[in-house]
Structure formats: C-alpha cells, structure tokens
Amino acid sequence: MKQQQTIKMPHVSDEMLEALDVLFPERTPEINMDMKEIYFRIGQRSVIRYLHAEAKKQSENIIENNN
C-alpha cells in the first residue's frame, strides 16, 4: 500500500459535522439489509468519523498555536 500524502484539509466546522451526523447517523444494520448496503453505510460513517478526527486535530492545533 502506498504511503498517504499529507494533504492540508480545509476547516471542518461543527455545523457541518452536526448535519452529517443527522443525515448519516451511527446505527446498527437491520437484519434484512443487503451486505452491499451495509458496506456502503459503513463507508459513509468511516468518512464522517475521519472528519470528526480531523476537526479535533484542527481544534487542538488552534489551541496549541494560541499558547
């Protein structure tokens, strides 16, 4: 696997994360869901989890730079 490039992410706002959490909530798959649908939803949440982590990192960097 190739090493991931360092990409400067734009600011990830709390408002955007809140909206994404409403649109694509964490939830347990239903028993009758097709595996493709389950994998698709897992992928959606994976991106949102990444954005949450990025927002936290951005917030920590702001705090560190202000000290």
C-alpha positions in Angstrom: 0.0 0.0 0.0 1.3 3.5 -0.9 2.0 5.9 1.9 -0.7 8.5 2.2 0.2 12.0 1.1 0.0 14.9 3.5 -3.0 17.0 2.4 -3.9 20.2 4.1 -7.6 19.8 4.9 -10.0 22.8 4.9 -11.6 23.8 8.1 -14.1 21.2 9.3 -16.9 23.1 11.0 -19.1 21.8 13.9 -22.2 22.8 11.9 -21.2 20.5 9.0 -20.4 17.6 11.4 -23.7 18.0 13.1 -25.6 18.0 9.8 -23.7 14.9 8.6 -24.4 13.1 11.9 -28.1 13.8 11.3 -28.0 12.7 7.6 -25.8 9.6 8.2 -26.3 8.5 11.8 -24.4 5.7 13.5 -26.8 2.8 13.7 -26.9 -0.9 13.8 -27.7 -2.5 10.4 -31.2 -4.0 10.1 -31.4 -7.8 9.8 -32.9 -7.7 6.3 -30.2 -5.3 4.8 -28.2 -6.5 1.9 -24.4 -6.8 2.6 -23.7 -4.2 -0.1 -26.0 -1.7 1.7 -24.2 -2.4 5.0 -20.8 -1.9 3.4 -22.0 1.3 1.8 -23.3 2.7 5.1 -20.1 1.7 6.8 -18.1 3.7 4.2 -20.3 6.7 4.8 -19.7 6.6 8.5 -16.0 6.0 8.0 -15.7 9.3 6.2 -17.7 11.1 8.9 -15.5 9.6 11.6 -12.4 10.8 9.7 -13.9 14.3 9.5 -14.6 14.2 13.3 -11.0 13.2 13.9 -9.7 15.9 11.6 -11.9 18.6 13.3 -10.5 17.5 16.7 -7.0 17.7 15.4 -7.7 21.2 13.9 -9.1 22.3 17.2 -6.1 21.1 19.1 -3.7 22.8 16.7 -5.5 26.1 17.2 -5.2 25.8 20.9 -1.5 24.9 20.7 -0.8 27.7 18.3 -2.5 30.2 20.6 -0.4 29.3 23.6 
